[in-house]
């Protein structure tokens, strides 16, 4: 009796192993997929009035089903250094020569940056277009998220009190709201641990409002609704996690 039970357990383990060990080059697999991403974006809408082009770097987690559906949670850090109308924004603290005098009576050293982040939840599908294996092809996704961006005033050593801490908040144009996100590109997943990626075009629409009670240079509160647009090229390196089939070796 024990002998027969042992044989049944052994056969069950063999069946489980043969079922769970999958080759991504010839089978559609379900996989948990961490990712690291970079994108170069152009500004549009109300965003283009304040900033130029920017970049994002981020990461996320995807789940790909055995039917090639995708579910994703991503967070991207926005950074850029092209600020428009900065001379107008800071005019209230400028000298006649457009310098800022710090607390030591010297010219303040400062730099302006675009900063922000976008957290999105999206879903989509990998379609069998130009596929090299069952897990690769045209990737189309869409989702919703939360977008935040502002103008960061970086004053070295914080020597100019008129542009740091609470005073900086009066100029930084902190803006936030919900966003929509669309992506179309190519998704490649093979058996290699390193050569797995996706790349394509990303589009983001932010429906945002100012988060500050008062804008110093405009002497008012901004109650208007903003349409902030980002569009550009996005690439991602992915690391699919699933049970791979063992490598095949042939001996003469």
C-alpha positions as CSV (number, residue, x, y, z in Angstrom):
1,X,0.0,0.0,0.0
2,X,2.8,2.4,0.9
3,X,4.6,1.5,-2.2
4,X,1.6,2.3,-4.4
5,X,1.1,5.6,-2.5
6,X,4.7,6.5,-3.1
7,X,4.4,5.8,-6.8
8,X,1.3,8.0,-7.0
9,X,3.0,10.9,-5.2
10,X,6.1,10.6,-7.4
11,X,3.9,10.6,-10.6
12,X,2.0,13.7,-9.3
13,X,5.3,15.5,-8.7
14,X,6.5,14.7,-12.2
15,X,3.2,15.9,-13.7
16,X,3.4,19.1,-11.6
17,X,6.9,19.8,-12.7
18,X,6.2,19.1,-16.4
19,X,3.2,21.4,-16.1
20,X,4.9,24.3,-14.3
21,X,8.2,24.4,-16.2
22,X,7.3,26.6,-19.2
23,X,9.3,27.8,-22.2
24,X,8.3,31.4,-23.1
25,X,9.4,31.0,-26.7
26,X,6.7,28.5,-27.5
27,X,4.0,28.9,-24.8
28,X,1.9,31.8,-23.5
29,X,2.8,32.2,-19.9
30,X,1.4,34.1,-16.9
31,X,4.1,36.2,-15.3
32,X,4.8,38.7,-12.6
33,X,6.9,41.5,-14.3
34,X,8.8,44.2,-12.4
35,X,10.0,46.9,-14.7
36,X,12.3,50.0,-14.9
37,X,11.4,52.7,-17.3
38,X,12.6,55.9,-18.9
39,X,10.7,58.3,-21.2
40,X,11.4,61.6,-23.0
41,X,8.4,63.8,-23.1
42,X,7.1,66.9,-24.9
43,X,4.8,69.3,-23.1
44,X,1.4,70.3,-24.4
45,X,-1.7,72.2,-23.2
46,X,-1.4,74.4,-20.2
47,X,1.8,72.6,-19.2
48,X,3.6,74.0,-22.3
49,X,3.1,77.5,-21.0
50,X,5.3,76.8,-18.0
51,X,7.7,74.0,-19.0
52,X,9.7,72.7,-21.9
53,X,10.5,69.1,-22.6
54,X,11.2,66.7,-19.7
55,X,12.2,63.2,-18.8
56,X,10.8,60.6,-16.5
57,X,12.4,57.6,-14.7
58,X,10.4,55.1,-12.8
59,X,9.4,51.6,-12.1
60,X,6.4,49.4,-11.7
61,X,4.9,46.0,-11.6
62,X,3.0,44.2,-14.3
63,X,1.0,41.0,-14.3
64,X,0.6,39.2,-17.6
65,X,-2.1,36.6,-17.8
66,X,-1.9,33.4,-19.8
67,X,-4.2,35.2,-22.3
68,X,-1.7,38.1,-22.7
69,X,-3.8,40.6,-20.8
70,X,-1.7,43.1,-18.8
71,X,-2.4,44.8,-15.5
72,X,0.1,47.4,-14.4
73,X,0.9,49.7,-11.5
74,X,3.6,52.3,-12.3
75,X,5.2,55.3,-10.6
76,X,7.3,57.8,-12.6
77,X,9.4,60.7,-11.4
78,X,9.3,63.8,-13.7
79,X,12.3,66.0,-14.0
80,X,13.3,68.8,-16.4
81,X,15.2,72.1,-16.3
82,X,13.4,74.1,-19.0
83,X,11.3,76.7,-17.2
84,X,9.4,79.4,-19.1
85,X,8.6,82.9,-17.9
86,X,10.8,82.5,-14.8
87,X,11.8,86.1,-15.0
88,X,8.2,87.1,-14.8
89,X,7.4,84.7,-11.9
90,X,10.3,85.9,-9.7
91,X,10.0,89.6,-10.7
92,X,8.8,90.6,-7.2
93,X,12.2,89.5,-5.6
94,X,14.5,90.6,-8.5
95,X,16.7,93.7,-8.4
96,X,16.7,96.0,-11.5
97,X,19.3,93.7,-13.0
98,X,17.2,90.6,-12.4
99,X,19.3,89.3,-9.5
100,X,18.2,88.1,-6.1
101,X,20.0,89.5,-3.0
102,X,20.4,86.9,-0.3
103,X,20.6,87.4,3.5
104,X,24.4,88.1,3.2
105,X,23.9,91.0,0.9
106,X,25.4,89.1,-2.1
107,X,23.8,87.6,-5.2
108,X,21.9,84.4,-4.4
109,X,22.8,81.3,-6.2
110,X,19.6,79.4,-7.3
111,X,18.4,77.1,-10.0
112,X,14.9,76.3,-11.3
113,X,13.7,72.8,-12.1
114,X,10.6,71.1,-13.2
115,X,9.7,68.3,-10.7
116,X,6.8,65.9,-10.3
117,X,5.5,62.4,-10.4
118,X,2.7,60.4,-12.0
119,X,1.3,57.2,-10.4
120,X,-0.9,55.2,-12.8
121,X,-2.9,52.0,-12.9
122,X,-3.5,50.6,-16.3
123,X,-4.6,47.6,-18.2
124,X,-4.2,46.4,-21.8
125,X,-3.3,43.5,-24.0
126,X,-0.4,42.1,-26.1
127,X,-1.7,41.5,-29.6
128,X,-0.2,38.9,-32.0
129,X,1.2,41.5,-34.4
130,X,4.9,41.1,-35.5
131,X,5.3,38.6,-32.8
132,X,8.4,36.5,-32.5
133,X,6.9,34.2,-29.9
134,X,3.5,33.8,-28.2
135,X,4.4,36.3,-25.4
136,X,5.5,39.1,-27.6
137,X,3.7,41.5,-29.9
138,X,1.9,44.8,-30.2
139,X,1.2,46.2,-26.7
140,X,-1.7,48.6,-26.1
141,X,-2.7,49.9,-22.7
142,X,-4.8,52.6,-21.1
143,X,-5.2,53.7,-17.5
144,X,-5.9,56.3,-14.9
145,X,-3.6,57.9,-12.3
146,X,-2.6,60.9,-10.2
147,X,-0.3,63.6,-11.5
148,X,1.7,66.2,-9.5
149,X,4.2,68.8,-10.9
150,X,5.8,72.0,-9.7
151,X,8.7,74.4,-10.2
152,X,11.4,73.7,-7.7
153,X,13.5,76.6,-6.6
154,X,16.9,75.3,-5.4
155,X,18.7,78.1,-3.5
156,X,22.2,77.0,-2.5
157,X,22.5,76.8,1.3
158,X,19.1,78.5,1.6
159,X,20.7,81.9,2.0
160,X,17.8,83.9,0.3
161,X,14.8,83.7,2.6
162,X,12.5,85.3,-0.1
163,X,12.7,82.1,-2.2
164,X,12.9,79.2,0.3
165,X,10.5,77.2,2.4
166,X,7.0,78.9,2.7
167,X,8.0,81.8,0.4
168,X,9.1,79.4,-2.3
169,X,5.6,77.8,-2.2
170,X,4.1,81.1,-3.3
171,X,6.0,80.8,-6.6
172,X,6.4,77.1,-7.3
173,X,3.1,76.5,-9.2
174,X,2.3,73.2,-7.4
175,X,-0.4,71.6,-9.5
176,X,-2.1,68.2,-9.1
177,X,-5.0,66.1,-10.3
178,X,-6.1,62.9,-11.9
179,X,-4.6,61.8,-15.2
180,X,-5.3,59.5,-18.1
181,X,-2.6,57.4,-19.7
182,X,-2.3,55.6,-23.1
183,X,0.5,53.6,-24.5
184,X,1.1,51.8,-27.8
185,X,4.3,50.0,-28.7
186,X,6.1,46.7,-28.8
187,X,6.5,44.1,-26.0
188,X,9.2,41.5,-26.2
189,X,9.5,38.6,-23.7
190,X,11.8,35.7,-24.3
191,X,13.6,33.1,-22.2
192,X,16.6,35.4,-21.6
193,X,16.8,37.0,-18.2
194,X,18.3,40.2,-19.7
195,X,16.7,40.7,-23.1
196,X,13.1,41.5,-22.2
197,X,11.7,45.0,-22.9
198,X,8.9,47.2,-24.2
199,X,9.1,50.4,-26.1
200,X,6.7,52.8,-27.8
201,X,4.7,56.0,-27.5
202,X,3.1,57.2,-24.4
203,X,0.4,59.9,-24.0
204,X,-0.7,61.5,-20.7
205,X,-3.5,63.9,-20.1
206,X,-3.6,65.6,-16.7
207,X,-6.8,67.3,-15.4
208,X,-5.2,69.4,-12.7
209,X,-5.6,72.4,-10.4
210,X,-3.3,74.7,-8.4
211,X,-2.7,73.4,-4.9
212,X,-1.5,76.7,-3.5
213,X,-3.7,79.2,-1.6
214,X,-2.0,82.2,-3.1
215,X,0.3,82.9,-6.1
216,X,2.7,85.7,-5.0
217,X,3.6,87.1,-8.4
218,X,0.0,87.1,-9.7
219,X,-1.4,88.3,-6.3
220,X,-4.3,85.9,-6.5
221,X,-5.5,82.3,-6.1
222,X,-5.6,80.2,-9.2
223,X,-9.0,78.5,-9.3
224,X,-8.8,77.5,-13.0
225,X,-8.8,74.0,-14.3
226,X,-5.7,73.0,-16.2
227,X,-5.2,70.5,-19.1
228,X,-1.6,69.3,-18.9
229,X,-0.4,67.1,-21.7
230,X,2.7,64.9,-22.0
231,X,3.6,62.8,-25.0
232,X,6.8,61.1,-25.9
233,X,8.8,57.9,-26.2
234,X,9.0,55.4,-23.4
235,X,11.2,52.3,-23.0
236,X,11.1,49.8,-20.2
237,X,13.4,46.9,-19.2
238,X,11.4,44.1,-17.7
239,X,12.2,41.0,-15.6
240,X,9.5,38.4,-16.0
241,X,9.1,36.0,-13.1
242,X,7.7,32.6,-13.9
243,X,8.7,28.9,-13.9
244,X,11.1,28.4,-16.8
245,X,11.7,25.2,-18.5
246,X,15.2,23.7,-17.9
247,X,17.8,24.3,-20.6
248,X,18.1,21.6,-23.2
249,X,21.5,19.9,-23.7
250,X,22.4,17.5,-26.4
251,X,25.2,15.0,-26.3
252,X,26.7,13.1,-29.1
